[in-house]
């Protein structure tokens, strides 16, 4: 099963996401659920790092099949809002996938207060 953790700030913007595991929908290389999730996460990461210049915020642990990202708090407001467009869009897409493939994707969401946003 793919496990997805999403943390939002008090405004509802995604400040952290973590994706781990394999769906088990099909064999590796044939698994459309894993491919859909991986592709969306990678596209979001590329947007954050290459388009917005937020190098090093995507952490990948290949041996443990974990990808995570935290949007830095101290960014210029325009960059932070652009990052939220990407991470919020990822959340919406992953919610849709999770509703279609609920036996293969488990999604956990939580909202943080402004004070605890860094502990997402």
Phi and psi in degrees as a GROMACS rama.xvg file:
@    title "Ramachandran Plot"
@    xaxis  label "Phi"
@    yaxis  label "Psi"
@TYPE xy
-86.1792  130.771  UNK-2
-110.238  126.939  UNK-3
-122.739  128.393  UNK-4
-115.454  130.257  UNK-5
-126.042  132.323  UNK-6
-120.444  135.53  UNK-7
-118.899  150.549  UNK-8
-79.7901  -179.615  UNK-9
-65.6855  -17.2278  UNK-10
-86.5873  -4.46634  UNK-11
90.4578  7.0278  UNK-12
-85.889  140.665  UNK-13
-74.6525  117.852  UNK-14
-106.147  -12.5387  UNK-15
-155.293  140.761  UNK-16
-143.258  149.088  UNK-17
-140.478  133.613  UNK-18
-126.914  131.992  UNK-19
-146.053  160.002  UNK-20
89.8952  -175.946  UNK-21
-128.123  146.941  UNK-22
-71.0606  -36.4917  UNK-23
78.8787  11.8337  UNK-24
-66.2385  -38.3279  UNK-25
-154.045  177.003  UNK-26
-62.8764  153.097  UNK-27
-53.8084  138.917  UNK-28
89.0295  -16.5112  UNK-29
-120.071  0.429438  UNK-30
-85.9267  102.341  UNK-31
-69.9128  -26.4013  UNK-32
-70.5305  -48.7329  UNK-33
-60.3256  -41.3661  UNK-34
-62.74  -42.0565  UNK-35
-65.0476  -45.4252  UNK-36
-66.4898  -47.754  UNK-37
-59.6188  -44.0989  UNK-38
-62.3563  -43.9245  UNK-39
-64.9685  -42.436  UNK-40
-66.096  -43.2348  UNK-41
-65.0347  -40.8936  UNK-42
-62.5454  -41.6842  UNK-43
-62.8025  -44.9428  UNK-44
-60.6548  -42.7156  UNK-45
-63.3793  -41.5653  UNK-46
-61.129  -45.6048  UNK-47
-65.4166  -45.9775  UNK-48
-80.1975  -48.5112  UNK-49
-88.0124  -35.2244  UNK-50
-86.2197  -37.5841  UNK-51
-99.2182  -7.48492  UNK-52
74.307  23.7379  UNK-53
-92.6206  64.1554  UNK-54
-60.6049  140.799  UNK-55
79.7632  12.0371  UNK-56
-93.471  -10.1857  UNK-57
-97.0489  122.551  UNK-58
-110.417  129.091  UNK-59
-121.68  124.758  UNK-60
-114.485  90.0617  UNK-61
-60.6684  -41.5645  UNK-62
-63.0796  -29.5435  UNK-63
-105.106  4.32966  UNK-64
53.278  53.281  UNK-65
-128.404  132.873  UNK-66
-127.032  130.607  UNK-67
-141.25  160.34  UNK-68
-150.319  139.114  UNK-69
-127.729  125.622  UNK-70
-75.9812  121.403  UNK-71
-60.2943  143.602  UNK-72
-71.9981  -39.4742  UNK-73
-96.9274  75.515  UNK-74
-122.755  156.423  UNK-75
-56.9972  141.468  UNK-76
-55.8228  -38.8124  UNK-77
-65.8781  -39.9346  UNK-78
-67.2868  -42.0191  UNK-79
-61.1631  -42.1006  UNK-80
-66.719  -37.7567  UNK-81
-65.6183  -39.0907  UNK-82
-62.4648  -40.0686  UNK-83
-66.0986  -33.1623  UNK-84
-59.5989  -44.2016  UNK-85
-67.7723  -48.8729  UNK-86
-71.1047  -34.8185  UNK-87
-68.5599  -37.1069  UNK-88
-65.7221  -41.0193  UNK-89
-58.5711  -45.4007  UNK-90
-58.0194  -46.6549  UNK-91
-61.5056  -44.1145  UNK-92
-64.275  -44.699  UNK-93
-66.6281  -34.2971  UNK-94
-61.6372  -42.0288  UNK-95
-63.5575  -46.1323  UNK-96
-61.2707  -43.2307  UNK-97
-62.6529  -34.6496  UNK-98
-72.8992  -31.2642  UNK-99
-79.8677  -30.239  UNK-100
-126.889  52.2328  UNK-101
-64.0097  -20.472  UNK-102
-79.3007  -9.34648  UNK-103
-120.395  -13.8331  UNK-104
-131.725  126.846  UNK-105
-113.153  123.852  UNK-106
-118.51  130.729  UNK-107
-122.238  126.107  UNK-108
-121.565  143.971  UNK-109
-145.626  148.423  UNK-110
-103.226  138.862  UNK-111
-111.256  149.744  UNK-112
-76.3216  162.139  UNK-113
-53.2857  -40.2658  UNK-114
-65.348  -36.1105  UNK-115
-101.684  10.5595  UNK-116
-56.6702  -35.8839  UNK-117
-72.9642  -12.8457  UNK-118
-99.8029  19.0064  UNK-119
